Amino acid sequence: MGTVIDLSKSVYEICKEHPEVVDIMKDLGFENITNPAMLKTAGRFMTIPKGASMKNIPMEKIKEAFAAKGYELKE
């Protein structure tokens, strides 16, 4: 089993704990995540599920991308 990521945490907290998550999320279509200012502002209250909903990215696709990199998402 890989590293567990808690989906109730903010994107900012997750990226601070696991910096490599930025690349996974960027590849999924969250291009603003590479902007440090966006990560520090919107990222503090945005969760991965909320962002996925806003960007119309299926959670199943996100789970598959994280699993391929050795992560398990905990809801």
The 8 nearest C-alpha neighbors of each residue, nearest first, counted from 0:
[[1, 2, 71, 69, 70, 3, 66, 72],
 [2, 0, 69, 70, 71, 3, 66, 68],
 [1, 3, 70, 71, 4, 69, 0, 72],
 [2, 4, 71, 72, 70, 1, 5, 73],
 [5, 3, 72, 73, 71, 6, 2, 70],
 [4, 6, 73, 7, 8, 72, 74, 3],
 [7, 5, 74, 8, 73, 4, 47, 72],
 [6, 8, 5, 46, 9, 74, 47, 73],
 [9, 7, 6, 5, 12, 46, 13, 10],
 [8, 10, 46, 12, 11, 45, 43, 44],
 [9, 11, 42, 13, 46, 12, 45, 14],
 [10, 12, 42, 43, 9, 14, 13, 38],
 [13, 11, 15, 9, 10, 14, 8, 16],
 [12, 14, 10, 16, 15, 11, 17, 9],
 [15, 13, 18, 17, 11, 16, 12, 20],
 [14, 16, 12, 13, 17, 18, 11, 10],
 [15, 17, 13, 14, 12, 18, 11, 20],
 [16, 18, 14, 19, 15, 20, 13, 21],
 [19, 17, 14, 20, 15, 21, 16, 13],
 [18, 20, 21, 17, 22, 23, 14, 16],
 [19, 21, 23, 18, 22, 17, 14, 24],
 [22, 20, 24, 19, 23, 18, 25, 14],
 [23, 21, 25, 20, 24, 19, 26, 33],
 [24, 22, 20, 26, 25, 21, 27, 65],
 [23, 25, 27, 21, 26, 22, 29, 20],
 [24, 26, 29, 30, 22, 28, 27, 23],
 [27, 25, 23, 24, 28, 22, 29, 30],
 [28, 26, 24, 25, 29, 23, 61, 64],
 [29, 27, 25, 30, 26, 24, 54, 56],
 [28, 30, 25, 24, 31, 32, 27, 26],
 [29, 31, 25, 32, 28, 33, 24, 26],
 [32, 30, 33, 34, 29, 37, 25, 38],
 [31, 33, 30, 34, 38, 29, 21, 25],
 [32, 34, 31, 35, 30, 21, 25, 38],
 [33, 35, 37, 32, 31, 36, 38, 30],
 [36, 34, 38, 37, 33, 39, 32, 31],
 [35, 37, 39, 38, 34, 40, 41, 33],
 [38, 36, 40, 34, 39, 35, 41, 42],
 [37, 39, 42, 35, 36, 40, 32, 11],
 [38, 40, 36, 37, 42, 43, 35, 41],
 [41, 39, 37, 42, 38, 43, 36, 44],
 [42, 40, 43, 37, 44, 38, 45, 39],
 [43, 41, 38, 11, 45, 10, 40, 44],
 [42, 44, 11, 41, 9, 40, 45, 39],
 [43, 45, 42, 9, 41, 46, 10, 40],
 [46, 44, 42, 9, 10, 43, 41, 49],
 [45, 47, 9, 10, 49, 48, 50, 8],
 [46, 48, 50, 49, 51, 10, 6, 45],
 [49, 47, 51, 50, 46, 52, 58, 6],
 [50, 48, 52, 46, 51, 47, 45, 53],
 [51, 49, 53, 47, 52, 48, 54, 46],
 [52, 50, 56, 48, 54, 49, 53, 55],
 [51, 53, 55, 49, 50, 54, 48, 56],
 [52, 54, 50, 51, 55, 49, 56, 48],
 [53, 55, 51, 56, 52, 50, 29, 28],
 [56, 54, 52, 53, 51, 57, 50, 58],
 [55, 57, 51, 54, 52, 58, 60, 61],
 [58, 56, 59, 60, 55, 51, 61, 52],
 [59, 57, 61, 60, 62, 56, 51, 48],
 [58, 60, 62, 57, 61, 63, 56, 64],
 [61, 59, 63, 58, 57, 62, 64, 56],
 [60, 62, 58, 64, 59, 63, 65, 57],
 [63, 61, 59, 65, 60, 64, 66, 58],
 [62, 64, 66, 60, 61, 65, 67, 59],
 [65, 63, 61, 67, 66, 62, 60, 68],
 [64, 66, 70, 68, 62, 67, 63, 61],
 [67, 65, 70, 69, 63, 68, 64, 71],
 [66, 68, 64, 65, 69, 63, 70, 62],
 [69, 67, 65, 66, 70, 64, 23, 1],
 [70, 68, 1, 66, 67, 65, 2, 71],
 [71, 69, 2, 66, 1, 65, 3, 68],
 [70, 72, 3, 66, 2, 1, 4, 73],
 [71, 73, 4, 3, 5, 6, 70, 74],
 [74, 72, 5, 6, 4, 71, 3, 7],
 [73, 6, 5, 72, 7, 4, 48, 8]]
